[in-house]
Amino acid sequence: MWWYNFLDLLAYHQSFIELILLILWTIYIIFSVRTFREVKRQTELLSEAYLLITSELVPLDESNYDDDDVPSTAIDLFIKWYRILLTSIPMALTATNYVVLTLHNRGKSDIVWWKINIRASVRPETYLSKNYNSTGDYETWTVEYENRRDIIAPGNEIEIVIGRHLLLQWPLNWRDVQ
């Protein structure tokens, strides 16, 4: 019996209920559209610029580089330790390599600015430490965007010579077009 009373009440207020349902569906659609737009915007922001860095050691005799491509701080550190090794253990010296970083742009927009802070550490083993009182050394330098040729277009890459073969650590800062 109460069921029939409820159905009569619904039939009496049907137009009011349809209006409320229309308003609720409109609110739902508006918020859904806004949510999907924000998700799309966030996804595009994540995929706009993506910088991938790889490093490799390029032997001197196989490279197109020379010491003019290497920062002077890196050359000074290399020459200092090369001389130390030459006087203390010359048999340990072998052919050296250039350390080359390749910056790949895997994103959708140009990378127009980048900066790499490098800290090169020389850590002698126990033989040099004990016999020659050598504790090691480190230097820091910065390699950064200089001119238009250093802009990395989507899908392209550039190579940067950052020094001779050393133990290296580098934090990276970069900014894309947006």
NORNORCOR-V70309 format. One record per residue. N is the residue number from 1. RES is the residue in three letters. PSI is psi in whole degrees, -180 to 180 (* if undefined). OMEGA is omega in whole degrees, 0 to 359 (* if undefined). D_CENTER is the distance of its C-alpha to the mean C-alpha in Angstrom with 2 decimals. Layout:
# NORNORCOR-V70309
n: <N | N>
res: <RES | RES>
psi: <PSI | PSI>
omega: <OMEGA | OMEGA>
d_center: <D_CENTER | D_CENTER>
This chain:
# NORNORCOR-V70309
n: <1 | 2 | 3 | 4 | 5 | 6 | 7 | 8 | 9 | 10 | 11 | 12 | 13 | 14 | 15 | 16 | 17 | 18 | 19 | 20 | 21 | 22 | 23 | 24 | 25 | 26 | 27 | 28 | 29 | 30 | 31 | 32 | 33 | 34 | 35 | 36 | 37 | 38 | 39 | 40 | 41 | 42 | 43 | 44 | 45 | 46 | 47 | 48 | 49 | 50 | 51 | 52 | 53 | 54 | 55 | 56 | 57 | 58 | 59 | 60 | 61 | 62 | 63 | 64 | 65 | 66 | 67 | 68 | 69 | 70 | 71 | 72 | 73 | 74 | 75 | 76 | 77 | 78 | 79 | 80 | 81 | 82 | 83 | 84 | 85 | 86 | 87 | 88 | 89 | 90 | 91 | 92 | 93 | 94 | 95 | 96 | 97 | 98 | 99 | 100 | 101 | 102 | 103 | 104 | 105 | 106 | 107 | 108 | 109 | 110 | 111 | 112 | 113 | 114 | 115 | 116 | 117 | 118 | 119 | 120 | 121 | 122 | 123 | 124 | 125 | 126 | 127 | 128 | 129 | 130 | 131 | 132 | 133 | 134 | 135 | 136 | 137 | 138 | 139 | 140 | 141 | 142 | 143 | 144 | 145 | 146 | 147 | 148 | 149 | 150 | 151 | 152 | 153 | 154 | 155 | 156 | 157 | 158 | 159 | 160 | 161 | 162 | 163 | 164 | 165 | 166 | 167 | 168 | 169 | 170 | 171 | 172 | 173 | 174 | 175 | 176 | 177 | 178>
res: <MET | TRP | TRP | TYR | ASN | PHE | LEU | ASP | LEU | LEU | ALA | TYR | HIS | GLN | SER | PHE | ILE | GLU | LEU | ILE | LEU | LEU | ILE | LEU | TRP | THR | ILE | TYR | ILE | ILE | PHE | SER | VAL | ARG | THR | PHE | ARG | GLU | VAL | LYS | ARG | GLN | THR | GLU | LEU | LEU | SER | GLU | ALA | TYR | LEU | LEU | ILE | THR | SER | GLU | LEU | VAL | PRO | LEU | ASP | GLU | SER | ASN | TYR | ASP | ASP | ASP | ASP | VAL | PRO | SER | THR | ALA | ILE | ASP | LEU | PHE | ILE | LYS | TRP | TYR | ARG | ILE | LEU | LEU | THR | SER | ILE | PRO | MET | ALA | LEU | THR | ALA | THR | ASN | TYR | VAL | VAL | LEU | THR | LEU | HIS | ASN | ARG | GLY | LYS | SER | ASP | ILE | VAL | TRP | TRP | LYS | ILE | ASN | ILE | ARG | ALA | SER | VAL | ARG | PRO | GLU | THR | TYR | LEU | SER | LYS | ASN | TYR | ASN | SER | THR | GLY | ASP | TYR | GLU | THR | TRP | THR | VAL | GLU | TYR | GLU | ASN | ARG | ARG | ASP | ILE | ILE | ALA | PRO | GLY | ASN | GLU | ILE | GLU | ILE | VAL | ILE | GLY | ARG | HIS | LEU | LEU | LEU | GLN | TRP | PRO | LEU | ASN | TRP | ARG | ASP | VAL | GLN>
psi: <-44 | -27 | -41 | -37 | -39 | -43 | -38 | -40 | -42 | -41 | -36 | -38 | 23 | -44 | -37 | -42 | -41 | -37 | -44 | -43 | -39 | -44 | -45 | -43 | -38 | -45 | -43 | -45 | -42 | -47 | -34 | -43 | -45 | -41 | -46 | -35 | -42 | -41 | -43 | -44 | -45 | -40 | -42 | -38 | -38 | -27 | 8 | -53 | 131 | 110 | 122 | 130 | 129 | 152 | 153 | 157 | 121 | 119 | 146 | -43 | -14 | 3 | 161 | 10 | 162 | 179 | -14 | -23 | -14 | 137 | 144 | -34 | -40 | -40 | -43 | -44 | -44 | -47 | -41 | -49 | -27 | -43 | -40 | -46 | -35 | -37 | -31 | -49 | 76 | -24 | -19 | -13 | 132 | 180 | 141 | 168 | 158 | 142 | 119 | 127 | 134 | 121 | 114 | 131 | 107 | 11 | -163 | -9 | 163 | 144 | 111 | -9 | 138 | 156 | 130 | 120 | 123 | 136 | 110 | 128 | 136 | 118 | 100 | 149 | -178 | -31 | -49 | -37 | -46 | -47 | -27 | 11 | 45 | 122 | -8 | -180 | 162 | 156 | 154 | 145 | 170 | 135 | 126 | 173 | 132 | -47 | -172 | -30 | -13 | 1 | 134 | 110 | 159 | 132 | -5 | 176 | 158 | 153 | 139 | 125 | 121 | -5 | -175 | 172 | 105 | 169 | 124 | 147 | 140 | 124 | 153 | 135 | 137 | 161 | 138 | -172 | -37 | *>
omega: <179 | 181 | 180 | 178 | 179 | 179 | 177 | 179 | 178 | 180 | 181 | 183 | 185 | 181 | 178 | 179 | 178 | 177 | 178 | 177 | 178 | 179 | 180 | 178 | 178 | 178 | 179 | 181 | 180 | 180 | 177 | 179 | 179 | 180 | 180 | 176 | 179 | 177 | 178 | 180 | 179 | 178 | 178 | 178 | 180 | 184 | 182 | 180 | 180 | 184 | 179 | 182 | 173 | 179 | 176 | 175 | 181 | 179 | 182 | 184 | 180 | 187 | 174 | 184 | 170 | 185 | 175 | 179 | 185 | 176 | 185 | 178 | 179 | 179 | 180 | 179 | 180 | 182 | 180 | 183 | 174 | 178 | 178 | 179 | 180 | 179 | 185 | 180 | 183 | 180 | 182 | 183 | 176 | 178 | 182 | 182 | 167 | 173 | 184 | 172 | 175 | 179 | 181 | 174 | 180 | 183 | 183 | 182 | 180 | 170 | 189 | 180 | 175 | 181 | 180 | 175 | 186 | 173 | 180 | 180 | 172 | 182 | 180 | 177 | 186 | 181 | 179 | 181 | 184 | 188 | 185 | 177 | 182 | 183 | 180 | 185 | 172 | 176 | 174 | 174 | 184 | 171 | 184 | 178 | 179 | 183 | 187 | 181 | 180 | 174 | 183 | 179 | 179 | 180 | 181 | 179 | 173 | 179 | 181 | 175 | 183 | 178 | 172 | 187 | 178 | 170 | 187 | 171 | 179 | 166 | 186 | 172 | 178 | 181 | 178 | 187 | 186 | *>
d_center: <71.19 | 68.33 | 66.23 | 68.46 | 68.32 | 64.52 | 64.51 | 67.02 | 64.86 | 61.81 | 63.94 | 65.24 | 61.75 | 60.01 | 59.07 | 57.63 | 55.57 | 54.30 | 53.24 | 51.30 | 49.62 | 48.71 | 47.16 | 45.17 | 43.88 | 42.91 | 40.93 | 39.22 | 38.27 | 36.99 | 34.72 | 33.55 | 32.64 | 30.77 | 28.89 | 27.90 | 26.81 | 24.57 | 23.09 | 22.53 | 20.94 | 18.52 | 17.67 | 17.14 | 14.89 | 12.62 | 12.76 | 12.83 | 9.47 | 6.95 | 4.67 | 5.64 | 6.55 | 10.13 | 12.71 | 16.42 | 19.66 | 21.83 | 25.49 | 27.13 | 29.83 | 27.61 | 25.16 | 25.50 | 24.16 | 26.31 | 26.08 | 25.89 | 22.28 | 21.43 | 21.16 | 24.61 | 23.61 | 22.22 | 25.44 | 27.63 | 26.20 | 26.59 | 30.13 | 31.18 | 30.35 | 31.57 | 34.90 | 35.06 | 34.62 | 37.05 | 39.73 | 39.23 | 38.36 | 38.44 | 38.76 | 35.22 | 33.72 | 32.33 | 30.58 | 27.24 | 23.97 | 21.30 | 17.78 | 15.67 | 11.92 | 11.35 | 8.60 | 9.37 | 9.43 | 10.49 | 11.23 | 14.55 | 14.22 | 13.66 | 10.80 | 13.38 | 11.95 | 9.39 | 10.32 | 9.87 | 12.52 | 14.12 | 16.86 | 19.04 | 21.65 | 24.92 | 26.65 | 30.11 | 31.84 | 35.19 | 37.28 | 35.93 | 35.86 | 39.49 | 41.12 | 39.48 | 38.39 | 34.79 | 32.31 | 29.10 | 27.02 | 23.59 | 22.18 | 19.21 | 18.11 | 15.57 | 14.33 | 13.49 | 14.35 | 18.10 | 19.64 | 19.70 | 18.94 | 15.37 | 14.65 | 12.75 | 14.88 | 14.22 | 14.74 | 14.65 | 12.95 | 13.71 | 14.55 | 14.58 | 17.16 | 16.37 | 19.55 | 22.10 | 21.83 | 21.06 | 19.38 | 16.00 | 13.48 | 10.62 | 8.75 | 6.13 | 7.21 | 7.14 | 9.77 | 11.21 | 14.98 | 16.04>
